[in-house]
Amino acid sequence: MVRLSVAVLVVLLSFNVGAKPRTTIDAVYSKQQAKSGEGLYREHCLICHDKKYFQPVLEVWSGQSVATLLQMMSATMPESDPGSLRGKEYVDILAYIFSLSKFPAGDEPLERRGGKLDELIIANP
């Protein structure tokens, strides 16, 4: 039984070898989520960061996981009260930032649960 379980695991893992990671160009947020993020952005971010701010920022973060960027955002922003927003609010703001950077929107919202953001890579805008 243990050998069979190990064999199944090896076969399943082999399917992911060489698989292309998902990136922010793979329509990873929804338009509705970005719209929600726009309001939050205006309320909490616009005072310090205009819309043109994020293009070079995302270029620097290119190749990094979305989870890492989100963790940094939630630990340091807004500057006046770091970490004061709910997790969903940070994710919605990030969806809006992706929309500003012309990353395509999809049908499903950006989801922070389940480790999905660890596997999602920021593409060069």
DOFI-48159 format. One record per atom (N, C-alpha, C): y, z, x; residue in one letter. Coordinates in steps of 0.001 Angstrom, whole numbers, plus 500000, padded with zeros to 6 digits. Example, Ala and Ser with C-alpha at 12.3 -4.5 7.8 and 13.67 -1.06 7.14 Angstrom:
# DOFI-48159
494310507800513190a
495500507800512300a
496700507800513200a
497750507080512850s
498940507140513670s
500030507870512900s
This chain:
# DOFI-48159
498808500000500820m
500000500000500000m
501260500000500867m
501267500823501927v
502421500882502822v
502606499544503529v
501509498927503970r
501602497621504646r
502189496568503717r
501767496600502466l
502287495650501496l
503782495856501287l
504225497099501194s
505651497398501019s
506457496918502207s
505966497151503401v
506650496696504616v
506691495183504648v
505609494534504297a
505554493071504297a
506556492498503291a
506640493089502123v
507591492629501107v
509015492813501608v
509287493943502237l
510613494208502781l
510987493185503847l
510069492876504731v
510322491893505791v
510621490526505184v
509875490135504178v
510102488844503531v
511464488821502858v
511815489895502146l
513113489946501483l
514267489904502468l
514138490607503566l
515195490601504584l
515327489237505244l
514241488531505385s
514283487227506045s
515083486220505235s
515160486391503923f
515953485485503106f
517441485627503372f
517883486799503798n
519300487028504067n
519711486644505476n
518773486403506357v
519099486018507728v
519809484672507692v
520954484612508305g
521720483385508345g
522506483127507071g
522416484022506110a
523187483857504878a
524671484009505197a
525448483162504595k
526881483189504810k
527484484357504039k
528280485202504688p
528887486327503965p
529921485820502965p
530109486564501898r
531157486238500933r
532506486564501550r
533486485752501228t
534841485983501725t
535819485954500554t
537050486237500861t
538096486259499845t
538397484871499281t
537856483817499853i
538036482479499272i
536959482174498228i
536064483136497988d
534978482948497028d
535299483491495636d
536570483476495244a
536994483901493905a
536456485291493569a
536925486297494286v
536350487642494213v
537142488617493343v
538196488171492697y
538984489023491806y
539291488216490545y
539711488889489498s
540055488184488259s
541575488082488099s
542015487102487309k
543446486945487024k
543986488175486313k
543214488713485396q
543634489904484652q
543843491081485610q
542949491212486586q
543057492293487564q
544313492104488419q
544573490878488845a
545773490603489637a
547037490877488818a
546997490563487525k
548148490832486651k
548412492334486576k
547359493116486440s
547490494576486449s
548054495044487788s
547534494462488872g
548000494806490212g
549453494449490441g
549925493385489795e
551328492987489950e
552258494084489445e
551958494652488292g
552784495734487763g
552772496954488670g
551595497294489169l
551466498432490095l
552210498164491400l
552110496926491877y
552810496513493096y
554324496677492926y
554838496217491789r
556285496328491535r
556717497797491510r
555871498630490951e
556199500047490816e
556073500825492124e
555043500516492928h
554726501349494088h
554935500683495454h
554988499365495507c
554959498687496816c
556210497870497131c
556796497287496115l
557885496333496312l
559086496935497030l
559292498217496890i
560421498871497545i
560357498700499072i
559155498607499622c
558996498459501076c
558437497095501490c
557637496475500630h
556917495247501002h
557248494116500042h
558015493133500529d
558254491985499668d
557007491092499661d
557011490115498791k
555817489285498593k
555420488503499845k
556356488210500718k
556066487441501931k
555419488302503019k
555420489593502838y
554892490532503826y
553395490338504081y
552652489970503056f
551191490040503137f
550520488867503837f
551139487713503882q
550524486561504554q
550188486884506016q
551134487348506819p
550786487685508201p
549858488892508305p
549969489821507365v
549093490995507386v
547639490559507202v
547399489687506229l
546027489225505994l
545512488367507141l
546396487672507828e
545972486923509022e
545444487881510076e
546113489014510256v
545670490019511222v
544328490616510800v
544138490808509495w
542908491414508976w
541779490402508809w
542034489127509055s
541011488102508898s
539766488457509707s
538615488356509057g
537345488683509702g
536897490117509480g
537781490956508969q
537451492355508675q
536943492479507241q
536310493575506939s
535835493776505574s
536988494198504665s
536878493815503415v
537857494217502418v
537843495740502271v
536675496347502417a
536557497809502304a
537413498514503348a
537458497983504548t
538247498595505619t
539736498519505297t
540182497360504817l
541588497216504427l
541916498148503265l
541048498219502287l
541279499091501138l
541336500559501553l
540483500936502463q
540486502319502961q
541813502637503659q
542290501702504468m
543561501893505153m
544707501976504152m
544693501091503154m
545748501105502132m
545780502447501401m
544624502901500974s
544581504114500164s
544895505370500979s
544698505304502284a
544996506463503129a
546459506521503569a
547155505380503523t
548511505348504080t
549595504911503096t
549226504450501921m
550203503912500973m
550098504621499626m
551170504678498889p
552524504323499287p
553047505298500352p
553924504815501153e
554410505604502285e
554984506945501849e
555605506973500686s
556214508213500199s
555191509236499695s
553981508778499384d
552955509671498848d
551565509058499059d
551111508963500317p
549841508301500613p
548671508871499808p
547833507962499318g
546633508362498599g
546872508819497174g
548070508619496660s
548411509166495339s
547935508307494171s
547539507073494423l
547075506208493343l
545572506375493142l
545110506003491959r
543668506005491694r
543019504841492435r
541731504967492687g
541005503917493399g
541135502557492753g
541027502502491427k
541150501238490709k
542535500643490888k
543554501470490972e
544913500963491152e
545063500278492513e
544501500873493551y
544547500237494873y
543814498894494852y
542681498858494176v
541906497612494109v
542686496551493335v
543332496933492245d
544130495974491476d
545308495451492294d
545953496320493054i
547038495872493929i
546503494899494971i
545347495184495513l
544741494285496498l
544422492929495858l
543959492928494621a
543716491661493911a
545021490873493783a
546101491557493489y
547394490888493398y
547813490325494758y
547589491081495808i
547898490600497163i
547083489345497466i
545812489325497064f
544983488131497265f
545554486949496478f
546062487212495278s
546641486119494486s
547916485584495157s
548721486469495731l
549917486031496455l
549559485151497644l
548403485409498219s
547958484673499398s
547171483428499030s
547189483095497738k
546561481872497223k
545036481872497310k
544426483056497401f
542981483122497283f
542655482885495811f
541619482125495508p
541336481798494105p
540830482997493305p
541199483018492040a
540697484037491114a
539393483540490504a
538551484491490122g
537288484160489477g
537197484833488123g
535985484937487630d
535753485538486319d
535560487047486387d
535105487533487516e
534786488950487660e
535853489662488496e
536172490905488143p
537146491657488939p
536563492102490282p
537434492342491210l
537063492919492494l
536515494313492206l
535338494605492703e
534657495863492385e
534468496679493649e
534959497919493632r
534877498771494818r
533601499585494888r
532878499700493796r
531655500512493781r
530466499739494320r
529479500473494776g
528228499864495204g
528262499219496570g
529297499476497356g
529353498933498709g
529644497445498788g
530023496831497666k
530272495387497658k
531420494988498577k
532419495838498702l
533576495494499520l
533278495554501010l
532226496311501386d
531815496357502793d
531295494994503249d
530710494260502320e
530102492960502645e
531042491802502391e
532221492069501869l
533193491030501561l
534192490936502712l
534337489745503267i
535155489526504454i
536483488865504087i
537546489301504717i
538864488704504507i
538925487393505284i
539210486324504558a
539339484998505170a
540777484804505617a
540975483873506524n
542323483551506965n
543028482815505852n
544140483375505359p
544829482737504220p
545417481372504579p
